[in-house]
Amino acid sequence: MSAAELQGWFTEKVEDKGVAFSLKLGEHVHGETTPYQRIDIYSTASFGYLMAIDGCTMVSSRDNFFYHEMMAHPALNSHPAPRRVAVIGGGDCGTLNEVLKHPQVERAVQIEIDERVTRLAERYFPELCARNGDPRAELVFGDGIAWIKSAPPASLDVIVVDSTDPVGPAEGLFGRRFYADCLCALDGGGLLVQQSESPLLHLDLIVEMHRFMRESGFAHTRLLHFPQPVYPSGWWSATLAQKTPGPLTARIDEAAIAKLQTRYYCAATHGAAFALPPFVAGAVARPE
C-alpha cells in the first residue's frame, strides 16, 4: 500500500497534470496481481466499494452509473437497429448490463482480457453483473484487439470500447490499426464508441483519437461528455465514430428510455452530452 493508503486514504495522482483525487477508506478487502495488472478492492467511507487497477480508480459503487449509462445508451439510441453489440474490455460488466437493457439487442459479447476483473466484480459489484446470465450475453476472456481483427466483416452494429487508460494492455485500443479493424467488423451505419478520458486534462489525446478514427475510414466522429467524480478532473468523455456518411439516427423515445431504468441518462442528457463547450468543440473539429 502507498503512504496515503496507510493513513486511511486512497489517492490517485496524475503527476504530469498536477492533480489528484482521494477517497477516505474503510478496509482493503482484496488485492492480487494477475498476469496483466494489479487489482485492489477497498471499502470506502462514502462511495461503497472501490476497484483500483494499477493504482488507478476504475469503478465505485456510488458513481459508476454515470459512466456505464453514457458508454451504452447514447450510442445504442443513435443506431437505428443495434442488434449485434461487442463490448471490448468492460470487465466489471456494468456497460454490458446497460447494453442488455435494450430489447433490440439480440447478442452482446464482452471480450475482457483479465477474467479476474469480472470474477471480482461478481463478488463486490453484483449489481453490475445482474444480466451476465441473460441468454443474449456472452463472456469471452481474451485479447479484444485480436477478437476484433478476426471478427467477420459487417458482423456488428455497435462496438463499445470500455477500456482502461491507454497504457499497458489497453494501449493498442487507441491506434489506427485497431480502428481500421473495427471499421471492417461494423455493418453499414455501424457505430464505434470508446471512452476518451477527460476533455479538461487529455484534450490532445481526444484530438488524436478523432484524427486516427477518421484516417482509418470512419465518416464522422463526435464527442460526448458527462460527469464522473472518481476519475481525474471529474469530467469524462466518450468518442463516437460512425462508419458511413449521414446524420446520427437519434431514437429518443421517452417511454422506451424510461423503461431502461437509468439514473443519469434520459432524453435531455442525450442531447446535452453532445453539446460541447467552445474550446473542446473547436479542438475536435480542427483539421490536422
Buried (B, 14 or more C-beta within 10 A) or exposed (E): EEEBBEEEBBBBBBEEEEBEBEBEBBEBBBEEEBEBBEBBBBBBEEBBBBBBBBBBBBBBBBBBBBBBBBBBBBBBBBBEEBBBBBBBBBBBBBBBBBBBBBEBBEBBBBBBBBBBBBBBBBEBBEEBBEBBEBEBBBBBBEBBBEBBBEBEEBBBBBBBBBBBBBEEBBBBBBBEEBBBBBBBBBBEBBBBBBBBBBBBBBBEBBBBBBBBBBEBBBBBBBBBBBEBBBBBBBBBBBBBBBBEEEEBEBBEEEEBBEEBEBEBBBBEBBEEBBEBEEEBBEBBEEEE
